[in-house]
Amino acid sequence: MIRVLSVLAIVSGLGLAAGACRAQVDGLDLKAAYIFNFAMFTTWPDGSAKAPLVVCASPDNPLWAGLHALNGKPVNGRPWTVTDLAHPKVSHCDIAVLARTAQQPALPATGMLVVRDGAGSKAAITLVEDDEHIRFDIDTQEAARSGLRFSSHLLRLARNVL
């Protein structure tokens, strides 16, 4: 029963977000909502259940405002917290959100979900615009290198799973 509710939650969350996009909601906010949902269906290796979920992005990243608007929202009991990717504590990021044109900074090898907005260097999840829709590709090998696991429900919604 819990699995069915989980599937319904992600499908309705992504579905509502897609419907909102058609209602003239900013596509950048929609992408931020996708990233929030990715976090809901990702398992990190350290299992820090009470620590904040730290999302790192550059303030000049077009997704910054949308990511920042989610501050404080719970992700599996962890408060969503956005910080500057260049912050000295970047090694403590749970999610690194990279703009499509950004060069990939040196990131820790484990425990970090790398999400890229558009094609570029390696990322566990890549957001893509396909026929005026936002879709995503998942690279399970990149995720495994970081010690991350994705819910099978999320994998089924991906455009491509590598």
Backbone as CSV, one residue per row, in Angstrom:
resi,resn,N_x,N_y,N_z,CA_x,CA_y,CA_z,C_x,C_y,C_z
1,MET,0.811,-1.187,0.000,0.000,0.000,0.000,0.862,1.261,0.000
2,ILE,1.957,1.250,0.794,2.849,2.409,0.851,3.494,2.638,-0.507
3,ARG,3.860,1.561,-1.196,4.471,1.683,-2.526,3.501,2.342,-3.506
4,VAL,2.240,1.935,-3.435,1.236,2.509,-4.335,1.098,3.999,-4.056
5,LEU,1.072,4.365,-2.774,0.974,5.779,-2.424,2.203,6.549,-2.898
6,SER,3.376,5.921,-2.815,4.604,6.580,-3.286,4.538,6.856,-4.774
7,VAL,4.084,5.861,-5.520,3.963,6.037,-6.973,2.972,7.153,-7.272
8,LEU,1.850,7.132,-6.582,0.845,8.177,-6.810,1.397,9.547,-6.457
9,ALA,2.195,9.627,-5.393,2.753,10.917,-4.978,3.676,11.485,-6.044
10,ILE,4.583,10.656,-6.571,5.533,11.184,-7.565,4.823,11.489,-8.873
11,VAL,3.920,10.607,-9.284,3.221,10.850,-10.543,2.357,12.102,-10.434
12,SER,1.651,12.249,-9.317,0.817,13.436,-9.182,1.669,14.681,-9.030
13,GLY,2.800,14.574,-8.316,3.681,15.728,-8.166,4.243,16.177,-9.497
14,LEU,4.722,15.228,-10.285,5.253,15.580,-11.600,4.120,15.983,-12.541
15,GLY,2.975,15.318,-12.404,1.831,15.657,-13.245,1.309,17.054,-12.945
16,LEU,1.193,17.375,-11.667,0.756,18.717,-11.293,1.742,19.757,-11.774
17,ALA,3.022,19.428,-11.647,4.033,20.372,-12.105,3.926,20.575,-13.612
18,ALA,3.683,19.501,-14.353,3.552,19.627,-15.802,2.310,20.437,-16.153
19,GLY,1.202,20.197,-15.429,-0.012,20.967,-15.661,0.198,22.432,-15.342
20,ALA,0.951,22.691,-14.290,1.226,24.076,-13.912,2.042,24.775,-14.984
21,CYS,2.923,24.046,-15.627,3.738,24.638,-16.690,2.838,25.108,-17.827
22,ARG,1.836,24.314,-18.147,0.908,24.702,-19.205,0.118,25.939,-18.812
23,ALA,0.004,26.175,-17.505,-0.729,27.353,-17.027,0.211,28.539,-16.882
24,GLN,1.256,28.587,-17.648,2.201,29.690,-17.707,3.102,29.816,-16.475
25,VAL,3.297,28.731,-15.730,4.256,28.754,-14.633,5.642,28.702,-15.253
26,ASP,6.546,29.415,-14.653,7.911,29.479,-15.148,8.524,28.084,-15.225
27,GLY,9.079,27.733,-16.369,9.718,26.433,-16.559,10.872,26.206,-15.607
28,LEU,11.526,27.265,-15.158,12.638,27.113,-14.214,12.116,26.647,-12.860
29,ASP,10.969,27.155,-12.428,10.364,26.695,-11.174,9.932,25.237,-11.300
30,LEU,9.466,24.872,-12.471,9.071,23.493,-12.717,10.277,22.563,-12.601
31,LYS,11.402,22.977,-13.150,12.617,22.158,-13.044,13.049,22.028,-11.587
32,ALA,12.927,23.096,-10.818,13.255,23.031,-9.394,12.337,22.031,-8.687
33,ALA,11.066,22.007,-9.059,10.120,21.056,-8.473,10.511,19.619,-8.836
34,TYR,10.977,19.405,-10.058,11.456,18.081,-10.453,12.616,17.661,-9.548
35,ILE,13.566,18.561,-9.348,14.740,18.231,-8.532,14.307,17.904,-7.103
36,PHE,13.348,18.647,-6.579,12.804,18.361,-5.255,12.241,16.936,-5.218
37,ASN,11.479,16.571,-6.252,10.910,15.223,-6.322,11.991,14.159,-6.498
38,PHE,13.057,14.470,-7.229,14.155,13.502,-7.345,14.698,13.170,-5.961
39,ALA,14.841,14.192,-5.128,15.366,13.994,-3.776,14.462,13.081,-2.966
40,MET,13.162,13.180,-3.179,12.212,12.346,-2.445,12.398,10.858,-2.753
41,PHE,12.921,10.552,-3.929,13.039,9.161,-4.357,14.484,8.718,-4.537
42,THR,15.377,9.355,-3.779,16.800,9.007,-3.790,17.197,8.565,-2.393
43,THR,18.037,7.524,-2.329,18.581,7.054,-1.053,20.065,7.364,-1.028
44,TRP,20.478,8.110,0.007,21.886,8.470,0.179,22.584,7.426,1.028
45,PRO,23.899,7.264,0.837,24.627,6.206,1.550,24.771,6.434,3.050
46,ASP,24.825,7.679,3.481,25.092,7.927,4.895,23.850,7.871,5.765
47,GLY,22.691,7.937,5.163,21.449,7.846,5.901,21.288,8.903,6.983
48,SER,21.760,10.124,6.747,21.642,11.197,7.743,20.213,11.719,7.768
49,ALA,19.347,10.978,8.443,17.913,11.221,8.399,17.474,12.568,8.983
50,LYS,18.200,13.118,9.928,17.774,14.362,10.578,18.513,15.598,10.068
51,ALA,19.650,15.413,9.440,20.437,16.553,8.957,19.720,17.217,7.791
52,PRO,19.922,18.522,7.610,19.317,19.196,6.450,19.791,18.562,5.139
53,LEU,18.931,18.583,4.145,19.290,18.139,2.806,19.874,19.363,2.116
54,VAL,21.171,19.381,1.927,21.858,20.564,1.401,21.934,20.480,-0.119
55,VAL,21.340,21.482,-0.761,21.307,21.588,-2.215,22.243,22.725,-2.603
56,CYS,23.236,22.424,-3.421,24.224,23.425,-3.817,24.035,23.794,-5.285
57,ALA,24.057,25.084,-5.534,23.963,25.615,-6.898,24.656,26.966,-6.898
58,SER,25.007,27.422,-8.055,25.601,28.746,-8.181,24.477,29.782,-8.194
59,PRO,24.644,30.913,-7.493,23.605,31.946,-7.527,23.300,32.468,-8.929
60,ASP,24.237,32.305,-9.876,23.942,32.734,-11.244,23.292,31.617,-12.081
61,ASN,23.045,30.463,-11.466,22.324,29.373,-12.126,20.874,29.827,-12.312
62,PRO,20.313,29.682,-13.501,18.918,30.099,-13.719,17.921,29.413,-12.779
63,LEU,18.270,28.251,-12.222,17.373,27.527,-11.329,17.466,27.994,-9.879
64,TRP,18.406,28.894,-9.569,18.665,29.319,-8.190,17.394,29.786,-7.472
65,ALA,16.637,30.684,-8.068,15.450,31.236,-7.406,14.418,30.147,-7.110
66,GLY,14.194,29.249,-8.066,13.237,28.164,-7.858,13.684,27.198,-6.777
67,LEU,14.982,26.892,-6.756,15.524,26.013,-5.719,15.418,26.689,-4.359
68,HIS,15.757,27.967,-4.322,15.753,28.725,-3.075,14.331,28.861,-2.519
69,ALA,13.339,28.932,-3.381,11.944,29.057,-2.945,11.472,27.825,-2.172
70,LEU,12.171,26.711,-2.321,11.801,25.470,-1.632,12.458,25.342,-0.255
71,ASN,13.270,26.319,0.134,13.968,26.260,1.426,13.005,25.936,2.558
72,GLY,13.439,24.998,3.406,12.665,24.620,4.583,11.655,23.516,4.357
73,LYS,11.304,23.231,3.106,10.341,22.165,2.835,10.978,20.818,3.190
74,PRO,10.216,19.913,3.801,10.787,18.624,4.202,10.923,17.650,3.032
75,VAL,12.068,16.984,3.000,12.331,15.907,2.049,12.654,14.680,2.895
76,ASN,11.675,13.794,3.010,11.837,12.603,3.841,12.321,12.963,5.241
77,GLY,11.731,13.995,5.810,12.062,14.413,7.161,13.264,15.328,7.288
78,ARG,13.900,15.655,6.177,15.076,16.533,6.182,14.708,17.868,5.549
79,PRO,15.009,18.987,6.192,14.676,20.279,5.585,15.582,20.605,4.389
80,TRP,14.967,21.008,3.293,15.652,21.416,2.059,16.375,22.728,2.345
81,THR,17.675,22.779,2.080,18.473,23.973,2.333,19.359,24.239,1.125
82,VAL,19.243,25.436,0.551,20.025,25.786,-0.634,21.219,26.633,-0.220
83,THR,22.376,26.318,-0.790,23.591,27.086,-0.516,24.380,27.257,-1.808
84,ASP,25.296,28.194,-1.786,26.150,28.497,-2.937,27.131,27.342,-3.164
85,LEU,27.205,26.894,-4.393,28.110,25.802,-4.758,29.562,26.143,-4.452
86,ALA,29.899,27.430,-4.452,31.270,27.859,-4.176,31.529,28.020,-2.677
87,HIS,30.526,27.755,-1.850,30.675,27.867,-0.397,31.757,26.895,0.072
88,PRO,32.552,27.260,1.051,33.633,26.390,1.520,33.185,25.003,1.978
89,LYS,31.932,24.850,2.368,31.449,23.545,2.829,30.786,22.751,1.715
90,VAL,31.177,22.977,0.473,30.565,22.290,-0.669,30.696,20.775,-0.552
91,SER,31.680,20.278,0.165,31.828,18.832,0.311,30.666,18.230,1.085
92,HIS,29.850,19.062,1.713,28.713,18.567,2.478,27.403,18.663,1.710
93,CYS,27.461,18.895,0.428,26.241,18.984,-0.378,25.666,17.591,-0.603
94,ASP,24.353,17.502,-0.536,23.671,16.259,-0.890,23.309,16.262,-2.371
95,ILE,22.990,17.458,-2.898,22.627,17.605,-4.306,23.403,18.790,-4.875
96,ALA,24.046,18.580,-6.010,24.696,19.675,-6.743,23.898,19.878,-8.023
97,VAL,23.397,21.099,-8.217,22.602,21.424,-9.399,23.468,22.291,-10.309
98,LEU,23.766,21.770,-11.482,24.651,22.454,-12.419,23.863,22.981,-13.606
99,ALA,24.137,24.217,-13.982,23.518,24.808,-15.164,24.073,24.131,-16.410
100,ARG,23.355,24.263,-17.491,23.783,23.562,-18.709,25.140,24.034,-19.214
101,THR,25.489,25.284,-18.981,26.765,25.794,-19.480,27.876,25.761,-18.439
102,ALA,27.548,25.378,-17.212,28.550,25.409,-16.135,29.562,24.278,-16.288
103,GLN,30.797,24.611,-15.978,31.837,23.589,-15.913,31.636,22.834,-14.618
104,GLN,31.867,21.530,-14.652,31.671,20.747,-13.436,32.831,20.980,-12.487
105,PRO,32.541,21.486,-11.288,33.599,21.685,-10.306,34.052,20.347,-9.748
106,ALA,35.163,20.355,-9.037,35.620,19.143,-8.369,34.636,18.835,-7.257
107,LEU,33.968,17.701,-7.368,32.965,17.312,-6.391,33.401,16.027,-5.702
108,PRO,32.964,15.816,-4.472,33.307,14.587,-3.768,32.804,13.368,-4.533
109,ALA,33.479,12.263,-4.354,33.150,11.056,-5.102,31.893,10.363,-4.583
110,THR,31.571,10.516,-3.314,30.428,9.781,-2.778,29.429,10.696,-2.087
111,GLY,28.193,10.243,-2.093,27.142,10.904,-1.337,26.523,12.136,-1.952
112,MET,26.837,12.458,-3.192,26.283,13.667,-3.801,25.559,13.322,-5.097
113,LEU,24.316,13.765,-5.178,23.525,13.624,-6.387,23.814,14.825,-7.280
114,VAL,24.342,14.568,-8.466,24.622,15.647,-9.414,23.495,15.671,-10.434
115,VAL,22.830,16.842,-10.514,21.742,17.059,-11.464,22.179,18.181,-12.391
116,ARG,22.115,17.932,-13.683,22.496,18.944,-14.665,21.270,19.352,-15.463
117,ASP,21.151,20.650,-15.669,20.072,21.195,-16.491,20.575,21.262,-17.926
118,GLY,20.356,20.205,-18.678,20.802,20.140,-20.068,22.061,19.305,-20.203
119,ALA,22.367,18.950,-21.441,23.513,18.096,-21.729,24.810,18.758,-21.306
120,GLY,25.750,17.959,-20.943,27.049,18.457,-20.513,27.858,17.315,-19.957
121,SER,28.667,17.611,-18.960,29.482,16.566,-18.349,28.598,15.610,-17.563
122,LYS,29.212,14.576,-17.041,28.506,13.504,-16.346,27.641,14.015,-15.204
123,ALA,26.450,13.439,-15.102,25.532,13.731,-14.009,24.668,12.495,-13.805
124,ALA,24.227,12.265,-12.586,23.348,11.130,-12.318,21.975,11.368,-12.944
125,ILE,21.536,12.637,-12.938,20.258,12.987,-13.566,20.480,14.214,-14.442
126,THR,19.969,14.139,-15.653,20.052,15.261,-16.579,18.645,15.663,-16.987
127,LEU,18.316,16.935,-16.748,17.038,17.484,-17.195,17.162,17.840,-18.669
128,VAL,16.159,17.470,-19.454,16.179,17.766,-20.884,14.825,18.338,-21.307
129,GLU,14.863,19.215,-22.264,13.632,19.734,-22.843,13.402,18.967,-24.136
130,ASP,12.275,18.271,-24.181,11.967,17.379,-25.289,10.553,17.682,-25.771
131,ASP,10.447,18.222,-26.972,9.149,18.516,-27.566,8.295,19.378,-26.625
132,GLU,8.906,20.458,-26.131,8.268,21.427,-25.240,7.844,20.841,-23.894
133,HIS,8.431,19.726,-23.512,8.175,19.104,-22.215,9.510,18.934,-21.497
134,ILE,9.451,18.963,-20.190,10.652,18.700,-19.401,10.670,17.209,-19.084
135,ARG,11.761,16.592,-19.420,11.958,15.163,-19.164,13.306,15.023,-18.466
136,PHE,13.657,13.801,-18.101,14.944,13.590,-17.455,15.505,12.225,-17.812
137,ASP,16.821,12.177,-17.856,17.564,10.950,-18.082,18.304,10.615,-16.801
138,ILE,18.423,9.327,-16.507,19.126,8.880,-15.308,20.301,8.008,-15.719
139,ASP,21.461,8.304,-15.159,22.659,7.495,-15.359,22.902,6.727,-14.056
140,THR,22.481,5.469,-14.028,22.584,4.676,-12.803,24.037,4.381,-12.432
141,GLN,24.937,4.360,-13.420,26.349,4.131,-13.114,26.933,5.328,-12.370
142,GLU,26.578,6.544,-12.786,27.029,7.745,-12.072,26.467,7.755,-10.656
143,ALA,25.212,7.397,-10.525,24.592,7.353,-9.199,25.301,6.322,-8.316
144,ALA,25.579,5.152,-8.864,26.248,4.105,-8.085,27.645,4.548,-7.659
145,ARG,28.353,5.283,-8.525,29.684,5.793,-8.158,29.604,6.714,-6.946
146,SER,28.477,7.390,-6.804,28.273,8.291,-5.669,27.617,7.580,-4.486
147,GLY,27.328,6.300,-4.634,26.703,5.549,-3.557,25.217,5.820,-3.416
148,LEU,24.592,6.300,-4.485,23.176,6.648,-4.457,22.330,5.565,-5.114
149,ARG,21.098,5.464,-4.639,20.137,4.550,-5.262,18.851,5.324,-5.514
150,PHE,18.221,5.014,-6.647,16.956,5.646,-7.007,15.835,4.635,-6.854
151,SER,14.671,5.133,-6.457,13.484,4.305,-6.378,13.149,3.790,-7.781
152,SER,12.637,2.574,-7.827,12.224,2.015,-9.123,11.104,2.858,-9.735
153,HIS,10.334,3.519,-8.892,9.256,4.381,-9.396,9.827,5.564,-10.176
154,LEU,10.910,6.138,-9.675,11.560,7.245,-10.373,12.190,6.748,-11.673
155,LEU,12.827,5.592,-11.625,13.466,5.035,-12.824,12.438,4.798,-13.934
156,ARG,11.242,4.393,-13.572,10.200,4.146,-14.584,9.735,5.423,-15.259
157,LEU,9.868,6.558,-14.570,9.413,7.826,-15.144,10.451,8.503,-16.026
158,ALA,11.698,8.018,-15.960,12.779,8.623,-16.729,12.588,8.394,-18.227
159,ARG,13.044,9.348,-19.011,13.003,9.218,-20.475,13.967,8.118,-20.910
160,ASN,15.175,8.151,-20.335,16.205,7.146,-20.598,16.860,6.766,-19.289
161,VAL,17.178,5.490,-19.133,17.945,5.015,-17.987,19.170,4.335,-18.546
162,LEU,20.312,4.871,-18.192,21.572,4.333,-18.694,22.218,3.459,-17.651
